[in-house]
Amino acid sequence: MGKLDGASVVIINYGAGNIKSIQFAFKRLGYDAVLSNNPEEIIAADKVIFPGVGEASSAMKMLKESGLDVLIPTLKQPVLGICLGMQLMCKFTEEGNTKGLNIFQTDVKRFTSGVKVPQMGWNVINDLKSDLFKGIKENEYMYLVHSYYAEHCKETIAKTDYGLNYASALKHNNFYGVQFHPEKSSFAGAKILQNFIEL
């Protein structure tokens, strides 16, 4: 399957972190991803990216202020949460004792002592399930920066070890989440973004 002609990609722009690098990653793939917090534009998009860098409770506060906390769980097209975006799609995160969007039925916990926090740099993903990982081999390296992790649940579609084994990707219906940064993960990361566009 080649590139979808004119697939419209919207990156939800709610003030949480640097989203330019995600926009550039899509540009390299030949897509003009639009930054938007406009509900009509988000609903009309073929694909939606829900990014996030920073602290969970303040990010959730920004989502609530724009009504996006109510909108996001109702979206029908494929939605990809990245990093904090994925964590906010879970039921609850220990970071700031924050209630999430309740899309993925799991909680987000802080890494315990014994490992350097945040986990920062390259680590492998394995036990890959879903077309999101089409053409990605087991134990492929991805780039991660995080202090909190999602616990395994039936929605886990990729796993990573860092002092313990956690869910580095989740899927529920049309919602996908990845803990790693595909936009910073070289060719394999670009392939995952391409796969997402083609879902």
C-alpha positions as CSV (number, residue, x, y, z in Angstrom):
1,M,0.0,0.0,0.0
2,G,1.5,3.3,-1.0
3,K,0.9,6.7,0.6
4,L,-2.6,7.7,1.2
5,D,-3.4,10.6,-1.1
6,G,-4.0,13.6,1.1
7,A,-4.4,11.7,4.4
8,S,-5.1,14.5,6.8
9,V,-3.1,14.3,10.1
10,V,-3.9,16.6,13.0
11,I,-1.5,16.8,16.0
12,I,-3.5,18.0,19.0
13,N,-1.9,21.2,20.2
14,Y,-2.9,21.8,23.8
15,G,0.3,23.3,25.1
16,A,2.0,20.1,26.3
17,G,5.6,20.1,25.1
18,N,7.6,20.3,21.9
19,I,5.4,19.0,19.0
20,K,7.4,20.5,16.2
21,S,9.6,17.4,16.0
22,I,6.5,15.2,15.4
23,Q,5.4,17.6,12.7
24,F,8.8,17.4,11.0
25,A,8.7,13.6,11.2
26,F,5.5,13.6,9.2
27,K,6.9,16.2,6.8
28,R,9.8,13.8,6.1
29,L,7.2,11.1,5.3
30,G,5.4,13.5,2.9
31,Y,2.5,14.6,5.1
32,D,1.6,18.1,6.3
33,A,0.4,17.4,9.8
34,V,-1.6,20.3,11.2
35,L,-1.3,21.5,14.7
36,S,-4.7,22.2,16.1
37,N,-6.9,22.4,19.2
38,N,-10.0,23.1,17.2
39,P,-12.6,20.3,17.8
40,E,-14.0,20.5,14.3
41,E,-10.6,20.1,12.7
42,I,-9.7,17.2,15.1
43,I,-12.9,15.4,14.4
44,A,-12.5,15.8,10.6
45,A,-8.9,14.5,10.5
46,D,-8.2,11.0,9.1
47,K,-5.6,10.5,11.8
48,V,-5.0,12.2,15.1
49,I,-1.8,12.4,17.1
50,F,-2.1,13.1,20.8
51,P,1.4,14.1,22.0
52,G,2.7,15.1,25.4
53,V,5.8,16.1,27.2
54,G,6.0,17.4,30.7
55,E,3.9,16.8,33.8
56,A,0.7,14.9,33.8
57,S,-1.6,17.0,36.1
58,S,-0.8,20.3,34.4
59,A,-1.2,18.6,30.9
60,M,-4.6,17.3,32.0
61,K,-5.6,20.7,33.3
62,M,-4.8,22.2,29.8
63,L,-6.9,19.4,28.2
64,K,-9.8,20.2,30.5
65,E,-9.6,23.9,29.9
66,S,-10.1,23.4,26.1
67,G,-12.7,20.6,26.5
68,L,-10.4,18.1,24.8
69,D,-10.6,15.7,27.8
70,V,-14.2,15.1,26.7
71,L,-13.6,15.1,23.0
72,I,-10.6,12.7,22.7
73,P,-12.3,9.5,24.1
74,T,-15.1,10.0,21.6
75,L,-12.9,10.1,18.4
76,K,-13.7,7.4,15.9
77,Q,-10.6,7.6,13.6
78,P,-7.2,6.1,14.6
79,V,-5.6,8.1,17.4
80,L,-2.0,7.7,18.5
81,G,-0.9,8.9,21.9
82,I,2.9,9.5,22.3
83,C,4.8,9.5,25.6
84,L,2.7,11.5,28.1
85,G,-0.1,11.4,25.6
86,M,-0.3,7.6,26.0
87,Q,-0.1,7.9,29.8
88,L,-3.0,10.4,29.9
89,M,-5.1,7.9,27.9
90,C,-4.8,5.4,30.9
91,K,-7.1,5.3,33.9
92,F,-4.8,7.0,36.3
93,T,-1.2,8.2,36.7
94,E,0.7,8.5,39.9
95,E,2.3,11.7,38.5
96,G,0.4,14.5,40.3
97,N,-2.3,11.8,41.2
98,T,-4.0,12.5,37.9
99,K,-7.2,10.8,36.6
100,G,-6.7,10.0,33.0
101,L,-9.0,9.7,30.0
102,N,-9.8,6.1,30.9
103,I,-9.3,4.8,27.3
104,F,-6.7,2.1,28.3
105,Q,-7.6,0.1,31.3
106,T,-4.4,0.4,33.2
107,D,-2.5,2.6,35.6
108,V,0.7,4.5,35.3
109,K,3.3,4.2,38.1
110,R,6.6,5.7,38.9
111,F,9.8,3.6,38.3
112,T,10.9,2.4,41.7
113,S,14.4,2.8,43.1
114,G,17.1,0.7,41.6
115,V,16.9,2.2,38.2
116,K,18.0,5.6,37.0
117,V,15.0,7.9,36.6
118,P,14.1,9.1,34.1
119,Q,14.8,6.2,31.7
120,M,16.5,8.2,29.0
121,G,17.9,6.8,25.7
122,W,17.5,3.7,23.6
123,N,15.8,0.6,24.7
124,V,14.2,-2.4,22.9
125,I,10.6,-3.2,22.3
126,N,9.4,-6.8,22.0
127,D,6.3,-9.1,22.0
128,L,4.9,-6.9,19.2
129,K,1.3,-7.2,18.3
130,S,-0.8,-5.1,15.9
131,D,-0.3,-3.7,12.4
132,L,1.3,-0.6,14.0
133,F,4.4,-2.7,14.1
134,K,4.2,-4.1,10.5
135,G,7.8,-4.6,9.3
136,I,9.3,-3.8,12.7
137,K,11.4,-6.6,14.0
138,E,11.4,-7.9,17.6
139,N,13.9,-6.2,19.9
140,E,14.0,-3.1,17.7
141,Y,15.5,-0.1,19.5
142,M,13.3,3.0,20.3
143,Y,14.1,6.3,22.0
144,L,12.5,6.8,25.4
145,V,12.5,9.6,28.0
146,H,10.2,8.9,31.0
147,S,9.9,8.5,34.7
148,Y,6.6,6.7,34.8
149,Y,5.4,3.6,33.0
150,A,2.1,1.9,32.1
151,E,1.4,-1.4,33.8
152,H,0.6,-4.4,31.6
153,C,-3.0,-5.1,30.7
154,K,-4.9,-7.0,28.0
155,E,-4.3,-3.9,25.8
156,T,-0.5,-4.2,25.8
157,I,0.9,-4.5,22.2
158,A,4.6,-4.0,23.0
159,K,6.8,-4.6,26.1
160,T,10.0,-3.1,27.4
161,D,12.3,-4.0,30.3
162,Y,13.7,-1.3,32.6
163,G,14.1,-2.7,36.1
164,L,10.7,-4.3,35.4
165,N,8.7,-5.2,32.4
166,Y,6.1,-2.6,31.3
167,A,3.8,-1.8,28.5
168,S,5.6,0.3,25.9
169,A,2.6,0.3,23.6
170,L,-1.1,-0.1,24.1
171,K,-4.2,-0.5,21.8
172,H,-7.9,-0.3,22.4
173,N,-10.2,-0.2,19.4
174,N,-9.1,2.8,17.3
175,F,-6.8,4.1,20.1
176,Y,-3.1,3.4,20.1
177,G,-0.4,4.6,22.5
178,V,3.4,4.4,22.5
179,Q,5.7,5.3,25.4
180,F,8.7,5.8,23.1
181,H,9.2,8.7,20.7
182,P,8.7,7.4,17.1
183,E,9.7,10.8,15.8
184,K,13.1,10.4,17.5
185,S,13.6,6.7,16.8
186,S,15.3,6.8,13.4
187,F,14.0,4.6,10.5
188,A,12.0,2.2,12.7
189,G,10.2,5.1,14.3
190,A,9.4,6.6,10.9
191,K,8.1,3.2,9.8
192,I,5.7,3.1,12.8
193,L,4.4,6.6,11.9
194,Q,3.9,5.4,8.3
195,N,2.1,2.3,9.5
196,F,-0.2,4.5,11.6
197,I,-1.0,6.6,8.6
198,E,-1.9,3.4,6.7
199,L,-4.0,1.8,9.4
